[in-house]
Amino acid sequence: EMNIVNSVLIGNSQEAFELIKNHQLQFPNRRLDEFDLAKIELNLISGDFNEANYKEPLYKKLAIVYNCLLFSKIEDAVENYRWFLNNEWKSYKGWRFIEYLPLHLKLSMGKIEMARQLLIEKNKKGRSHYLDDFFYLRIYLQEKNNEKAQESFNQLIGNINHFGALNRLAFEIQFAKEIKLDDFLLLSQNVKKQNQWNN
């Protein structure tokens, strides 16, 4: 089951659905709804942000906020995010996705220091994650701190490659409207140059 959870978190839909299928064949008496959350999250990662396709209020709201972020409707995203502040959701497996919403919102509004504090508090609570470097990257790019941005990018890409989480990164990147293609091209070129020097 941990393999299924991991596949969902890294965005490997094909592997996750295959693992769920095999698990259900191995344990036919297990309740099917045990895998419902995993399937829902896989649908979200795949880009299904149509609230009508979700029954649970939490996932309806999550789809709405993601859709607002995708189309840069930040005020609407903030308004709908308030639902998470007024409802108990941390018992859901989806909390690892939800906890990044305020970071997306703050950075989309250019509130860099507030985003930085959220990451610091997250770390103090023992919830550090390799995706945190993506949000530090966004912070440093907005601050035009190229050296720190490159450091965060190098660390991020190293972990993404290690964990096979490229699909998860692609999912998060689509909400970072302030990042331009040129930013990623330059950062990637610098990584290649550094690798050439090391070789």
C-alpha positions in Angstrom: 0.0 0.0 0.0 2.9 2.3 0.7 4.1 1.8 -2.9 0.6 3.0 -4.1 0.8 6.1 -1.9 4.4 6.8 -3.1 3.3 6.4 -6.8 0.5 8.9 -6.2 2.8 11.4 -4.5 5.4 11.4 -7.3 2.6 11.6 -9.9 3.3 8.2 -11.6 -0.3 7.5 -12.6 0.5 4.4 -14.7 2.4 2.7 -12.0 -0.2 3.6 -9.3 -3.2 2.3 -11.3 -1.3 -0.9 -12.0 -0.4 -1.3 -8.3 -4.0 -0.7 -7.3 -5.2 -3.3 -9.8 -2.7 -5.9 -8.6 -3.6 -5.2 -5.0 -7.3 -5.7 -5.6 -6.6 -9.0 -7.3 -4.4 -10.1 -4.4 -7.0 -9.0 -1.8 -10.4 -9.3 -3.4 -12.2 -9.0 -0.1 -10.7 -5.6 0.7 -13.1 -2.7 0.4 -12.7 -0.9 -2.9 -13.2 2.5 -1.4 -9.8 2.1 0.3 -8.3 3.1 -3.0 -10.8 5.8 -3.9 -8.6 8.6 -2.5 -5.6 7.4 -4.4 -7.7 7.3 -7.6 -9.1 10.8 -6.9 -5.6 12.2 -6.3 -4.4 10.6 -9.5 -7.2 12.3 -11.4 -6.2 15.7 -10.0 -2.5 15.1 -10.9 -3.6 14.2 -14.4 -5.2 17.7 -14.6 -8.9 17.0 -14.0 -10.0 20.2 -12.2 -13.7 19.8 -13.0 -15.4 20.0 -9.6 -18.4 18.1 -11.0 -16.2 15.0 -11.2 -15.7 14.8 -7.4 -18.1 13.9 -4.7 -16.2 14.7 -1.6 -16.4 18.4 -0.6 -12.7 18.5 0.0 -11.8 17.4 -3.5 -14.4 19.6 -5.1 -12.7 22.6 -3.4 -9.3 21.4 -4.2 -10.2 21.1 -7.9 -11.7 24.6 -7.8 -8.6 26.1 -6.3 -6.3 24.4 -8.7 -8.4 25.5 -11.6 -8.4 29.1 -10.4 -4.6 29.0 -10.0 -4.2 27.5 -13.4 -6.1 30.4 -15.0 -4.5 33.1 -12.7 -7.8 33.8 -10.9 -6.0 34.4 -7.7 -8.8 36.2 -5.8 -11.2 33.3 -6.6 -8.5 30.9 -5.5 -8.0 32.7 -2.2 -11.7 32.8 -1.6 -12.2 29.1 -2.2 -9.1 28.2 -0.1 -10.8 29.7 2.9 -12.9 26.5 3.0 -9.8 24.6 4.1 -9.2 27.0 7.0 -12.7 26.4 8.3 -12.9 22.6 7.9 -11.0 19.6 9.2 -9.1 18.0 6.4 -5.8 16.7 7.8 -7.2 13.2 8.2 -7.3 13.0 4.4 -4.4 11.4 2.6 -4.5 14.5 0.3 -2.9 16.7 2.9 0.4 16.5 1.2 -1.2 18.3 -1.8 -3.3 20.7 0.2 -0.4 22.0 2.4 1.2 23.5 -0.7 -1.8 25.6 -1.6 -1.0 28.5 0.7 2.5 28.6 -0.8 1.1 28.7 -4.3 -1.3 31.5 -3.3 1.3 33.6 -1.5 3.8 33.4 -4.3 1.2 34.0 -7.0 0.4 37.3 -5.1 4.1 38.1 -4.8 4.0 37.8 -1.0 7.6 36.4 -0.8 8.2 36.8 2.9 5.0 35.2 3.9 5.8 32.2 1.6 9.3 32.0 3.2 7.8 31.9 6.7 5.4 29.1 5.7 8.3 27.0 4.5 10.3 27.7 7.7 7.3 26.7 9.9 6.8 23.6 7.8 10.4 22.6 8.4 10.1 23.3 12.1 7.2 20.9 12.3 9.3 18.2 10.7 7.4 18.2 7.4 10.3 19.0 5.1 10.0 17.6 1.6 12.2 17.8 -1.5 9.4 19.8 -3.3 10.1 22.6 -0.8 13.1 23.5 -3.0 10.7 24.3 -5.9 9.0 26.9 -3.7 12.4 28.3 -2.5 13.3 28.5 -6.2 10.2 30.6 -6.9 11.1 32.8 -4.0 14.7 33.4 -5.2 13.6 34.0 -8.7 11.2 36.7 -7.6 14.0 38.2 -5.5 16.3 38.0 -8.5 18.8 36.1 -6.4 20.2 34.0 -9.2 22.9 32.2 -7.1 20.4 30.9 -4.6 17.9 30.1 -7.3 20.5 27.9 -9.0 21.3 26.2 -5.8 17.6 25.4 -5.1 17.2 24.2 -8.7 20.2 21.9 -8.6 19.0 20.3 -5.4 15.4 20.1 -6.7 16.3 18.4 -9.9 18.7 16.0 -8.1 15.9 14.8 -5.9 13.3 14.8 -8.7 15.5 12.5 -10.7 16.3 10.4 -7.6 12.7 9.8 -6.7 11.3 9.7 -10.3 9.0 12.6 -9.5 9.1 14.5 -12.7 5.3 14.3 -13.2 4.7 15.7 -9.7 7.1 18.6 -10.5 5.3 19.3 -13.8 2.0 19.3 -11.8 3.3 22.0 -9.4 5.0 24.1 -12.1 1.8 24.8 -14.0 0.6 27.0 -11.1 3.8 29.0 -11.0 2.9 31.6 -13.6 5.7 34.0 -12.7 8.3 31.5 -13.9 9.2 31.9 -17.5 10.5 29.2 -19.9 13.7 31.2 -20.2 14.2 30.8 -16.4 14.2 27.0 -16.6 16.3 26.9 -19.8 19.0 29.0 -18.2 18.9 27.1 -14.9 19.1 23.8 -16.9 22.0 25.0 -19.0 23.9 25.9 -15.9 23.4 22.4 -14.5 24.8 20.9 -17.7 27.8 23.2 -17.6 28.4 22.3 -13.9 28.2 18.6 -14.8 30.7 19.1 -17.7 33.1 20.8 -15.3 32.8 18.0 -12.8 33.4 15.4 -15.5 
